[in-house]
Amino acid sequence: MRAADRQVTRVTRNRWLAALALGGSVGVIAAADPTPSPEAASSEAVTPIAQERPGFAYYRQNIEPIFARPRGYPDRTEQAACVMCHVWQTSVRFDLEDMTETQDGWVWTEAQSALNYDMLKPLVNASDPASSKLLRKPLAPSAGGEGHTGGAFWESTSDPEYQTVLEWIEMLPEAQFTPPPVPELDFEFYRTCVQRVFANPRPGQLPCKECHGGGQAGFAPEPANGTSWTEAEARRGFQAISRLIVPGNPEKSRWLLKPLHPDGGGSYAHNGVRRWRSRSDPEWQMLAAWVRGERRGSNCST
């Protein structure tokens, strides 16, 4: 399918989902069906795709509908369905397949569900289910969540959706669904070298602080004294930027993809400037090395 055709499909699908939200409907990919037990889901006819994926029937019946469930969009007092952002955004970890249009609405085919299932593997941790990104991102920070640009979907761990996802993760085999260790981001390098990027816009561009001075993506707060960040201010910025980074994987880190030009592999959508034309930019390479855990200390050479 051509890029232009895909864009038309996405626009049409998003309008349909928005209409569902305004109408209060929840019926997407059998979302309104009763939730079967894991035993009942596993007793259904097993296809070759399902045989290769533990808990796949339960996933399709109970987990995937959560991603398409309308949550009030475009009413700004509530959040959009997951698919409103996580289908068309470029190179994010939670990257759902385009849905397929049928006479009953938009659905994921079994093959598309398999791709979605495989995509989620790094986001779940069967060895410690409650630590899974799939659970912590949509969870309110007050309940132990990590913070989510799209807002908090669950106010507590007792939310029925949270419990459904948790139940699925708990049934997965630890040997296959335990993510490898990730490198730790170095705070000293952040304070010495990364924050300099915020304070030094390129010619003709606005500084990051103009848009990212606060909020969920407030990684560039303006110093209270107007010149340099205190330890506490730097810590707040470091915490915010950590939510936009995948440690060890700069190619999946939103903070490095949003300001990168799409022709160079950057995100399709960014309301701000494109600071880097390509990943070969020395500054991008320096920051990518930090995300991979290769840069520490106060040496900011590129």
C-alpha positions in Angstrom: 0.0 0.0 0.0 1.3 3.5 -0.9 2.1 5.9 1.9 -0.7 8.3 0.7 -3.2 5.4 0.8 -2.1 4.4 4.3 -2.5 8.0 5.5 -6.1 8.1 4.1 -6.8 4.8 5.8 -5.5 6.1 9.1 -7.5 9.3 8.9 -10.7 7.3 8.0 -10.1 4.9 10.9 -9.4 7.7 13.4 -12.6 9.5 12.4 -14.5 6.3 13.0 -13.0 5.8 16.4 -13.7 9.4 17.3 -17.3 8.9 16.3 -17.4 5.8 18.5 -16.1 7.8 21.4 -18.7 10.6 21.0 -21.4 8.0 20.8 -20.2 6.2 23.9 -19.7 2.9 22.1 -17.2 0.3 23.3 -17.7 -2.3 20.6 -14.4 -2.9 18.9 -12.9 -6.4 18.1 -15.3 -8.1 20.4 -14.6 -5.7 23.3 -18.2 -6.1 24.4 -18.1 -9.9 24.7 -18.0 -11.5 28.1 -14.4 -12.0 29.4 -13.6 -15.7 29.5 -11.3 -17.3 32.0 -7.7 -18.1 30.8 -8.8 -21.8 30.8 -11.8 -21.1 28.6 -9.7 -19.0 26.2 -7.0 -21.7 25.9 -9.6 -24.3 25.1 -10.7 -22.6 21.9 -9.5 -23.9 18.5 -5.7 -23.3 18.4 -4.2 -22.1 15.1 -0.5 -22.3 14.2 -0.1 -18.6 15.1 -1.6 -19.2 18.5 0.4 -22.3 19.2 3.6 -20.3 18.9 2.4 -17.6 21.3 1.4 -18.4 25.0 -1.8 -16.9 26.1 -2.6 -15.6 22.6 -6.4 -16.4 22.6 -6.7 -14.6 26.0 -4.7 -11.7 24.6 -7.0 -11.3 21.5 -10.2 -11.6 23.6 -9.2 -9.4 26.5 -6.0 -7.4 26.0 -6.2 -6.1 22.4 -9.7 -4.6 22.8 -8.3 -2.3 25.5 -6.1 -0.7 22.9 -9.1 0.2 20.7 -11.5 1.1 23.4 -12.7 4.8 23.1 -11.9 6.9 26.1 -13.7 10.1 25.4 -11.7 11.5 22.4 -12.0 14.2 21.0 -13.5 15.4 24.3 -10.4 16.9 25.8 -11.5 16.2 29.4 -10.7 12.5 28.7 -8.0 10.5 26.9 -8.0 9.1 23.4 -8.0 5.4 22.6 -4.5 3.9 22.4 -4.8 3.5 18.6 -5.3 7.2 18.1 -1.6 7.7 18.8 0.1 4.3 18.8 -0.6 3.3 15.2 0.8 6.2 13.2 3.6 7.5 15.4 7.1 6.6 14.1 9.4 4.2 16.0 7.7 4.1 19.4 8.0 1.0 21.5 4.2 0.5 21.6 3.6 0.4 17.9 0.3 -1.2 16.9 -0.5 -2.4 13.5 -3.0 -0.6 11.3 -6.5 -2.1 11.7 -8.4 -3.7 8.9 -11.7 -2.4 7.7 -14.6 -4.8 7.6 -18.4 -4.4 7.4 -18.6 -4.5 11.2 -15.9 -1.9 11.7 -12.2 -1.9 12.1 -10.5 -5.0 13.4 -7.1 -6.7 13.7 -6.7 -9.9 11.8 -5.1 -12.8 13.5 -1.9 -12.1 11.6 -2.0 -8.4 12.7 -2.7 -9.5 16.3 0.3 -11.7 16.2 2.5 -8.8 15.2 1.0 -6.7 18.0 1.6 -9.5 20.5 5.2 -9.8 19.4 5.7 -6.0 19.7 4.5 -6.1 23.3 7.1 -8.7 24.3 9.8 -6.2 25.5 7.0 -4.3 27.4 6.1 -7.1 29.7 8.0 -8.8 32.5 6.6 -12.2 33.6 9.3 -12.4 36.3 8.0 -9.3 37.9 4.6 -8.5 36.3 3.9 -5.3 38.2 7.1 -3.8 36.8 5.9 -4.2 33.2 5.9 -1.1 31.1 2.6 -2.2 29.7 1.1 -1.8 33.2 3.1 1.2 34.5 2.8 3.6 31.6 -1.0 4.0 31.7 -1.1 3.9 35.5 -1.4 7.1 37.4 2.0 8.2 39.0 0.2 8.5 42.3 -0.4 4.8 42.1 3.1 3.9 41.1 2.9 4.6 37.3 5.7 6.1 35.3 3.8 9.0 33.7 2.3 8.9 30.2 2.0 11.7 27.7 -1.4 10.4 26.8 -2.6 10.6 30.4 -3.4 8.1 33.1 -5.9 5.5 32.1 -5.9 3.7 35.5 -6.1 5.6 38.8 -5.1 2.6 40.8 -4.0 -1.0 40.4 -7.5 -2.2 41.3 -8.8 -0.9 38.0 -10.5 -3.8 36.1 -8.4 -3.2 33.0 -5.2 -3.1 35.0 -6.1 -6.4 36.6 -7.0 -8.0 33.2 -3.6 -7.1 31.8 -1.8 -8.2 35.0 -3.6 -11.6 34.8 -2.4 -12.0 31.2 1.2 -11.2 32.1 1.1 -13.6 35.0 0.2 -16.5 32.7 3.2 -15.9 30.4 6.3 -18.1 30.8 9.1 -16.2 32.5 11.8 -17.7 30.3 10.3 -16.1 27.2 9.0 -12.9 28.7 11.7 -11.5 30.9 13.4 -8.4 29.4 17.2 -8.2 29.5 18.9 -5.6 31.8 19.0 -2.1 30.4 21.9 0.5 30.9 21.4 3.2 33.4 21.3 6.8 32.2 24.2 8.8 33.7 22.9 11.9 35.6 26.2 13.7 35.6 26.4 13.6 31.8 22.8 14.7 31.6 23.5 17.7 33.8 26.8 18.7 32.2 26.2 17.9 28.5 22.5 17.1 27.8 21.1 20.2 29.4 23.4 22.4 27.3 21.4 21.2 24.2 18.3 22.7 25.8 19.9 26.1 26.4 21.5 26.4 23.0 19.0 26.5 20.1 20.3 26.3 16.6 20.1 29.4 14.4 16.5 30.3 13.7 15.1 27.8 16.1 13.3 28.2 19.4 14.9 26.7 22.6 13.4 23.5 23.9 12.2 25.3 27.1 9.6 27.3 25.0 7.5 24.1 24.8 9.0 21.7 27.2 9.4 23.8 30.3 6.8 21.8 32.3 4.2 19.1 32.2 4.6 15.4 31.3 7.2 16.2 28.7 8.8 19.0 30.7 12.4 17.9 30.3 13.7 21.5 29.8 12.5 23.6 32.7 13.8 27.1 32.7 16.2 27.8 35.6 14.7 29.8 38.3 17.7 32.1 38.4 17.6 32.4 34.6 21.1 31.1 34.0 21.8 27.7 35.5 19.9 24.8 36.9 20.0 23.8 40.5 20.4 20.2 41.5 16.7 19.9 42.3 15.7 21.5 38.9 18.1 19.2 37.1 16.7 16.1 38.8 13.2 17.1 37.8 14.3 17.5 34.2 16.1 14.2 34.3 13.0 12.4 35.6 10.9 13.9 32.8 13.4 13.1 30.1 13.8 9.5 31.3 10.1 8.9 30.5 10.9 9.8 26.8 13.9 7.5 26.5 14.3 3.8 26.0 17.6 3.1 27.8 19.9 1.2 25.4 17.8 2.0 22.3 18.1 5.5 20.9 16.2 4.4 17.8 13.1 3.9 19.9 13.6 6.9 22.2 11.0 9.6 21.6 13.2 12.4 22.9 15.7 11.6 20.1 13.1 11.0 17.4 10.8 13.9 17.8 13.4 16.6 16.9 14.9 14.4 14.1 13.7 15.1 10.6 11.4 12.4 9.2 13.7 11.9 6.2 16.4 11.0 8.7 14.3 8.5 10.5 12.5 10.9 12.9 9.0 10.9 14.2 6.3 11.9 11.7 4.7 14.3 14.2 6.5 17.0 16.2 5.0 20.5 16.9 8.4 21.9 17.4 11.5 22.3 15.4 13.6 19.6 13.7 17.0 20.1 15.3 18.8 17.2 13.4 18.5 16.4 9.7 19.9 12.9 10.2 21.2 10.4 12.7 24.7 11.1 11.5 24.6 14.6 13.2 27.5 14.6 15.7 25.2 16.0 18.5 22.6 13.2 17.8 25.4 10.6 17.9 26.6 12.0 21.2 23.2 11.9 22.8 22.5 8.4 21.3 25.7 7.1 22.9 24.4 8.5 26.3 21.1 6.6 25.8 23.1 3.4 25.1 24.9 3.9 28.4 28.3 4.6 26.6 28.7 8.2 27.8 29.3 9.2 31.4 30.9 12.0 33.3 31.4 15.5 32.1 33.2 15.1 28.8 30.8 16.5 26.1 33.0 16.1 23.1 31.3 15.1 19.9 
